[in-house]
Amino acid sequence: MSATLAPSPTEAPALAPRERETLRHIAAGRTYLQTARHMGLSTHTVDAYLRRIRAKFDITNTAEPTRVAIALGL
């Protein structure tokens, strides 16, 4: 795996505060339902936030959101 795959905080696309919070929960191993309950949202909203995050970072698999969260220091 190349080091260029990890976005640096200065090169990373901007995330909205709720997107950052969602990514932090998912990277911590929480399910969509657990994340939704903790944030006071529906699972559909959590899914929408994660779809936006995936689009911003061109993520195509389930492991990459965690890698991105670590690279961003979340």
KOLGU-4560 file (N, C-alpha, C; in nm, 3 decimals, padded with zeros to 5 digits):
<recs>
<n_xx: 00.084 n_yy: -00.117 n_zz: 00.000 ca_xx: 00.000 ca_yy: 00.000 ca_zz: 00.000 c_xx: 00.089 c_yy: 00.124 c_zz: 00.000 mol: A seq: 1 type: MET>
<n_xx: 00.056 n_yy: 00.216 n_zz: -00.082 ca_xx: 00.137 ca_yy: 00.336 ca_zz: -00.097 c_xx: 00.099 c_yy: 00.440 c_zz: 00.008 mol: A seq: 2 type: SER>
<n_xx: 00.198 n_yy: 00.515 n_zz: 00.051 ca_xx: 00.173 ca_yy: 00.621 ca_zz: 00.149 c_xx: 00.092 c_yy: 00.735 c_zz: 00.087 mol: A seq: 3 type: ALA>
<n_xx: 00.089 n_yy: 00.745 n_zz: -00.044 ca_xx: 00.014 ca_yy: 00.851 ca_zz: -00.109 c_xx: -00.137 c_yy: 00.830 c_zz: -00.101 mol: A seq: 4 type: THR>
<n_xx: -00.179 n_yy: 00.710 n_zz: -00.061 ca_xx: -00.322 ca_yy: 00.684 ca_zz: -00.049 c_xx: -00.383 c_yy: 00.752 c_zz: 00.072 mol: A seq: 5 type: LEU>
<n_xx: -00.306 n_yy: 00.777 n_zz: 00.174 ca_xx: -00.357 ca_yy: 00.841 ca_zz: 00.295 c_xx: -00.358 c_yy: 00.992 c_zz: 00.277 mol: A seq: 6 type: ALA>
<n_xx: -00.476 n_yy: 01.055 n_zz: 00.287 ca_xx: -00.482 ca_yy: 01.199 ca_zz: 00.269 c_xx: -00.419 c_yy: 01.271 c_zz: 00.389 mol: A seq: 7 type: PRO>
<n_xx: -00.341 n_yy: 01.371 n_zz: 00.360 ca_xx: -00.289 ca_yy: 01.451 ca_zz: 00.470 c_xx: -00.399 c_yy: 01.550 c_zz: 00.509 mol: A seq: 8 type: SER>
<n_xx: -00.401 n_yy: 01.595 n_zz: 00.633 ca_xx: -00.506 ca_yy: 01.687 ca_zz: 00.675 c_xx: -00.514 c_yy: 01.814 c_zz: 00.591 mol: A seq: 9 type: PRO>
<n_xx: -00.401 n_yy: 01.858 n_zz: 00.534 ca_xx: -00.404 ca_yy: 01.980 ca_zz: 00.453 c_xx: -00.455 c_yy: 01.953 c_zz: 00.313 mol: A seq: 10 type: THR>
<n_xx: -00.442 n_yy: 01.830 n_zz: 00.263 ca_xx: -00.488 ca_yy: 01.796 ca_zz: 00.129 c_xx: -00.626 c_yy: 01.731 c_zz: 00.129 mol: A seq: 11 type: GLU>
<n_xx: -00.678 n_yy: 01.696 n_zz: 00.242 ca_xx: -00.804 ca_yy: 01.623 ca_zz: 00.252 c_xx: -00.921 c_yy: 01.714 c_zz: 00.217 mol: A seq: 12 type: ALA>
<n_xx: -01.024 n_yy: 01.656 n_zz: 00.154 ca_xx: -01.146 ca_yy: 01.733 ca_zz: 00.129 c_xx: -01.207 c_yy: 01.776 c_zz: 00.263 mol: A seq: 13 type: PRO>
<n_xx: -01.275 n_yy: 01.887 n_zz: 00.262 ca_xx: -01.337 ca_yy: 01.938 ca_zz: 00.384 c_xx: -01.457 c_yy: 01.853 c_zz: 00.421 mol: A seq: 14 type: ALA>
<n_xx: -01.468 n_yy: 01.820 n_zz: 00.547 ca_xx: -01.583 ca_yy: 01.747 ca_zz: 00.598 c_xx: -01.664 c_yy: 01.838 c_zz: 00.689 mol: A seq: 15 type: LEU>
<n_xx: -01.794 n_yy: 01.825 n_zz: 00.680 ca_xx: -01.883 ca_yy: 01.897 ca_zz: 00.770 c_xx: -01.866 c_yy: 01.838 c_zz: 00.910 mol: A seq: 16 type: ALA>
<n_xx: -01.894 n_yy: 01.914 n_zz: 01.013 ca_xx: -01.878 ca_yy: 01.863 ca_zz: 01.150 c_xx: -01.951 c_yy: 01.731 c_zz: 01.175 mol: A seq: 17 type: PRO>
<n_xx: -02.073 n_yy: 01.716 n_zz: 01.125 ca_xx: -02.147 ca_yy: 01.592 ca_zz: 01.147 c_xx: -02.087 c_yy: 01.477 c_zz: 01.067 mol: A seq: 18 type: ARG>
<n_xx: -02.030 n_yy: 01.506 n_zz: 00.951 ca_xx: -01.962 ca_yy: 01.403 ca_zz: 00.873 c_xx: -01.839 c_yy: 01.355 c_zz: 00.949 mol: A seq: 19 type: GLU>
<n_xx: -01.765 n_yy: 01.447 n_zz: 01.008 ca_xx: -01.646 ca_yy: 01.411 ca_zz: 01.088 c_xx: -01.687 c_yy: 01.325 c_zz: 01.207 mol: A seq: 20 type: ARG>
<n_xx: -01.795 n_yy: 01.365 n_zz: 01.274 ca_xx: -01.841 ca_yy: 01.289 ca_zz: 01.391 c_xx: -01.886 c_yy: 01.149 c_zz: 01.349 mol: A seq: 21 type: GLU>
<n_xx: -01.958 n_yy: 01.140 n_zz: 01.239 ca_xx: -02.003 ca_yy: 01.010 ca_zz: 01.188 c_xx: -01.884 c_yy: 00.922 c_zz: 01.155 mol: A seq: 22 type: THR>
<n_xx: -01.786 n_yy: 00.978 n_zz: 01.086 ca_xx: -01.667 ca_yy: 00.902 ca_zz: 01.048 c_xx: -01.592 c_yy: 00.854 c_zz: 01.172 mol: A seq: 23 type: LEU>
<n_xx: -01.584 n_yy: 00.938 n_zz: 01.272 ca_xx: -01.516 ca_yy: 00.900 ca_zz: 01.397 c_xx: -01.586 c_yy: 00.780 c_zz: 01.463 mol: A seq: 24 type: ARG>
<n_xx: -01.719 n_yy: 00.782 n_zz: 01.466 ca_xx: -01.795 ca_yy: 00.670 ca_zz: 01.526 c_xx: -01.776 c_yy: 00.541 c_zz: 01.447 mol: A seq: 25 type: HIS>
<n_xx: -01.786 n_yy: 00.550 n_zz: 01.316 ca_xx: -01.773 ca_yy: 00.431 ca_zz: 01.232 c_xx: -01.631 c_yy: 00.375 c_zz: 01.243 mol: A seq: 26 type: ILE>
<n_xx: -01.532 n_yy: 00.462 n_zz: 01.245 ca_xx: -01.393 ca_yy: 00.419 ca_zz: 01.257 c_xx: -01.367 c_yy: 00.354 c_zz: 01.393 mol: A seq: 27 type: ALA>
<n_xx: -01.445 n_yy: 00.392 n_zz: 01.493 ca_xx: -01.431 ca_yy: 00.334 ca_zz: 01.626 c_xx: -01.498 c_yy: 00.197 c_zz: 01.635 mol: A seq: 28 type: ALA>
<n_xx: -01.563 n_yy: 00.154 n_zz: 01.526 ca_xx: -01.623 ca_yy: 00.022 ca_zz: 01.523 c_xx: -01.771 c_yy: 00.019 c_zz: 01.554 mol: A seq: 29 type: GLY>
<n_xx: -01.833 n_yy: 00.135 n_zz: 01.565 ca_xx: -01.977 ca_yy: 00.136 ca_zz: 01.593 c_xx: -02.055 c_yy: 00.104 c_zz: 01.465 mol: A seq: 30 type: ARG>
<n_xx: -02.172 n_yy: 00.046 n_zz: 01.482 ca_xx: -02.259 ca_yy: 00.017 ca_zz: 01.368 c_xx: -02.333 c_yy: 00.144 c_zz: 01.328 mol: A seq: 31 type: THR>
<n_xx: -02.401 n_yy: 00.137 n_zz: 01.214 ca_xx: -02.482 ca_yy: 00.252 ca_zz: 01.172 c_xx: -02.587 c_yy: 00.282 c_zz: 01.279 mol: A seq: 32 type: TYR>
<n_xx: -02.650 n_yy: 00.177 n_zz: 01.333 ca_xx: -02.754 ca_yy: 00.197 ca_zz: 01.433 c_xx: -02.697 c_yy: 00.259 c_zz: 01.560 mol: A seq: 33 type: LEU>
<n_xx: -02.584 n_yy: 00.209 n_zz: 01.607 ca_xx: -02.522 ca_yy: 00.266 ca_zz: 01.727 c_xx: -02.483 c_yy: 00.412 c_zz: 01.703 mol: A seq: 34 type: GLN>
<n_xx: -02.428 n_yy: 00.440 n_zz: 01.587 ca_xx: -02.389 ca_yy: 00.577 ca_zz: 01.552 c_xx: -02.512 c_yy: 00.666 c_zz: 01.548 mol: A seq: 35 type: THR>
<n_xx: -02.616 n_yy: 00.619 n_zz: 01.484 ca_xx: -02.739 ca_yy: 00.698 ca_zz: 01.474 c_xx: -02.797 c_yy: 00.729 c_zz: 01.611 mol: A seq: 36 type: ALA>
<n_xx: -02.803 n_yy: 00.629 n_zz: 01.696 ca_xx: -02.858 ca_yy: 00.651 ca_zz: 01.831 c_xx: -02.773 c_yy: 00.749 c_zz: 01.911 mol: A seq: 37 type: ARG>
<n_xx: -02.642 n_yy: 00.736 n_zz: 01.901 ca_xx: -02.553 ca_yy: 00.824 ca_zz: 01.977 c_xx: -02.565 c_yy: 00.969 c_zz: 01.928 mol: A seq: 38 type: HIS>
<n_xx: -02.583 n_yy: 00.986 n_zz: 01.798 ca_xx: -02.590 ca_yy: 01.121 ca_zz: 01.740 c_xx: -02.732 c_yy: 01.176 c_zz: 01.734 mol: A seq: 39 type: MET>
<n_xx: -02.832 n_yy: 01.093 n_zz: 01.770 ca_xx: -02.971 ca_yy: 01.138 ca_zz: 01.765 c_xx: -03.023 c_yy: 01.150 c_zz: 01.623 mol: A seq: 40 type: GLY>
<n_xx: -02.979 n_yy: 01.059 n_zz: 01.535 ca_xx: -03.017 ca_yy: 01.062 ca_zz: 01.395 c_xx: -03.082 c_yy: 00.930 c_zz: 01.355 mol: A seq: 41 type: LEU>
<n_xx: -03.132 n_yy: 00.926 n_zz: 01.233 ca_xx: -03.180 ca_yy: 00.799 ca_zz: 01.178 c_xx: -03.062 c_yy: 00.729 c_zz: 01.111 mol: A seq: 42 type: SER>
<n_xx: -03.076 n_yy: 00.600 n_zz: 01.091 ca_xx: -02.971 ca_yy: 00.526 ca_zz: 01.021 c_xx: -02.959 c_yy: 00.573 c_zz: 00.877 mol: A seq: 43 type: THR>
<n_xx: -03.067 n_yy: 00.623 n_zz: 00.820 ca_xx: -03.063 ca_yy: 00.675 ca_zz: 00.684 c_xx: -02.975 c_yy: 00.800 c_zz: 00.675 mol: A seq: 44 type: HIS>
<n_xx: -02.979 n_yy: 00.883 n_zz: 00.778 ca_xx: -02.895 ca_yy: 01.002 ca_zz: 00.780 c_xx: -02.749 c_yy: 00.964 c_zz: 00.795 mol: A seq: 45 type: THR>
<n_xx: -02.720 n_yy: 00.867 n_zz: 00.881 ca_xx: -02.583 ca_yy: 00.818 ca_zz: 00.896 c_xx: -02.535 c_yy: 00.764 c_zz: 00.762 mol: A seq: 46 type: VAL>
<n_xx: -02.618 n_yy: 00.687 n_zz: 00.693 ca_xx: -02.582 ca_yy: 00.634 ca_zz: 00.562 c_xx: -02.556 c_yy: 00.748 c_zz: 00.463 mol: A seq: 47 type: ASP>
<n_xx: -02.637 n_yy: 00.852 n_zz: 00.466 ca_xx: -02.618 ca_yy: 00.966 ca_zz: 00.376 c_xx: -02.485 c_yy: 01.035 c_zz: 00.404 mol: A seq: 48 type: ALA>
<n_xx: -02.452 n_yy: 01.056 n_zz: 00.532 ca_xx: -02.323 ca_yy: 01.117 ca_zz: 00.567 c_xx: -02.207 c_yy: 01.032 c_zz: 00.515 mol: A seq: 49 type: TYR>
<n_xx: -02.219 n_yy: 00.901 n_zz: 00.533 ca_xx: -02.111 ca_yy: 00.813 ca_zz: 00.487 c_xx: -02.101 c_yy: 00.808 c_zz: 00.335 mol: A seq: 50 type: LEU>
<n_xx: -02.213 n_yy: 00.818 n_zz: 00.265 ca_xx: -02.208 ca_yy: 00.825 ca_zz: 00.119 c_xx: -02.136 c_yy: 00.952 c_zz: 00.074 mol: A seq: 51 type: ARG>
<n_xx: -02.162 n_yy: 01.063 n_zz: 00.143 ca_xx: -02.093 ca_yy: 01.189 ca_zz: 00.110 c_xx: -01.944 c_yy: 01.177 c_zz: 00.136 mol: A seq: 52 type: ARG>
<n_xx: -01.908 n_yy: 01.116 n_zz: 00.249 ca_xx: -01.766 ca_yy: 01.098 ca_zz: 00.282 c_xx: -01.698 c_yy: 01.011 c_zz: 00.178 mol: A seq: 53 type: ILE>
<n_xx: -01.764 n_yy: 00.901 n_zz: 00.141 ca_xx: -01.708 ca_yy: 00.812 ca_zz: 00.039 c_xx: -01.687 c_yy: 00.885 c_zz: -00.093 mol: A seq: 54 type: ARG>
<n_xx: -01.782 n_yy: 00.969 n_zz: -00.131 ca_xx: -01.771 ca_yy: 01.044 ca_zz: -00.256 c_xx: -01.656 c_yy: 01.145 c_zz: -00.250 mol: A seq: 55 type: ALA>
<n_xx: -01.644 n_yy: 01.214 n_zz: -00.137 ca_xx: -01.538 ca_yy: 01.315 ca_zz: -00.122 c_xx: -01.399 c_yy: 01.255 c_zz: -00.129 mol: A seq: 56 type: LYS>
<n_xx: -01.384 n_yy: 01.133 n_zz: -00.074 ca_xx: -01.252 ca_yy: 01.068 ca_zz: -00.069 c_xx: -01.236 c_yy: 00.958 c_zz: -00.173 mol: A seq: 57 type: PHE>
<n_xx: -01.337 n_yy: 00.941 n_zz: -00.259 ca_xx: -01.336 ca_yy: 00.837 ca_zz: -00.361 c_xx: -01.311 c_yy: 00.700 c_zz: -00.299 mol: A seq: 58 type: ASP>
<n_xx: -01.385 n_yy: 00.670 n_zz: -00.193 ca_xx: -01.372 ca_yy: 00.544 ca_zz: -00.120 c_xx: -01.462 c_yy: 00.440 c_zz: -00.184 mol: A seq: 59 type: ILE>
<n_xx: -01.405 n_yy: 00.321 n_zz: -00.206 ca_xx: -01.481 ca_yy: 00.216 ca_zz: -00.273 c_xx: -01.497 c_yy: 00.089 c_zz: -00.190 mol: A seq: 60 type: THR>
<n_xx: -01.438 n_yy: 00.083 n_zz: -00.071 ca_xx: -01.454 ca_yy: -00.038 ca_zz: 00.011 c_xx: -01.484 c_yy: 00.000 c_zz: 00.155 mol: A seq: 61 type: ASN>
<n_xx: -01.510 n_yy: -00.099 n_zz: 00.237 ca_xx: -01.554 ca_yy: -00.072 ca_zz: 00.374 c_xx: -01.441 c_yy: -00.041 c_zz: 00.471 mol: A seq: 62 type: THR>
<n_xx: -01.318 n_yy: -00.076 n_zz: 00.438 ca_xx: -01.206 ca_yy: -00.052 ca_zz: 00.529 c_xx: -01.150 c_yy: 00.091 c_zz: 00.517 mol: A seq: 63 type: ALA>
<n_xx: -01.166 n_yy: 00.150 n_zz: 00.402 ca_xx: -01.105 ca_yy: 00.281 ca_zz: 00.380 c_xx: -01.156 c_yy: 00.394 c_zz: 00.468 mol: A seq: 64 type: GLU>
<n_xx: -01.284 n_yy: 00.398 n_zz: 00.506 ca_xx: -01.325 ca_yy: 00.507 ca_zz: 00.597 c_xx: -01.243 c_yy: 00.508 c_zz: 00.727 mol: A seq: 65 type: PRO>
<n_xx: -01.210 n_yy: 00.392 n_zz: 00.778 ca_xx: -01.129 ca_yy: 00.384 ca_zz: 00.900 c_xx: -00.989 c_yy: 00.436 c_zz: 00.873 mol: A seq: 66 type: THR>
<n_xx: -00.932 n_yy: 00.399 n_zz: 00.760 ca_xx: -00.798 ca_yy: 00.446 ca_zz: 00.724 c_xx: -00.798 c_yy: 00.598 c_zz: 00.709 mol: A seq: 67 type: ARG>
<n_xx: -00.901 n_yy: 00.653 n_zz: 00.647 ca_xx: -00.912 ca_yy: 00.798 ca_zz: 00.630 c_xx: -00.924 c_yy: 00.865 c_zz: 00.767 mol: A seq: 68 type: VAL>
<n_xx: -01.006 n_yy: 00.809 n_zz: 00.856 ca_xx: -01.024 ca_yy: 00.866 ca_zz: 00.989 c_xx: -00.891 c_yy: 00.870 c_zz: 01.064 mol: A seq: 69 type: ALA>
<n_xx: -00.814 n_yy: 00.764 n_zz: 01.053 ca_xx: -00.684 ca_yy: 00.761 ca_zz: 01.120 c_xx: -00.591 c_yy: 00.865 c_zz: 01.060 mol: A seq: 70 type: ILE>
<n_xx: -00.591 n_yy: 00.876 n_zz: 00.928 ca_xx: -00.505 ca_yy: 00.974 ca_zz: 00.861 c_xx: -00.543 c_yy: 01.118 c_zz: 00.899 mol: A seq: 71 type: ALA>
<n_xx: -00.671 n_yy: 01.140 n_zz: 00.927 ca_xx: -00.718 ca_yy: 01.273 ca_zz: 00.965 c_xx: -00.705 c_yy: 01.299 c_zz: 01.115 mol: A seq: 72 type: LEU>
<n_xx: -00.664 n_yy: 01.197 n_zz: 01.189 ca_xx: -00.649 ca_yy: 01.214 ca_zz: 01.333 c_xx: -00.779 c_yy: 01.212 c_zz: 01.409 mol: A seq: 73 type: GLY>
<n_xx: -00.880 n_yy: 01.147 n_zz: 01.355 ca_xx: -01.008 ca_yy: 01.139 ca_zz: 01.423 c_xx: -01.009 c_yy: 01.024 c_zz: 01.520 mol: A seq: 74 type: LEU>
</recs>
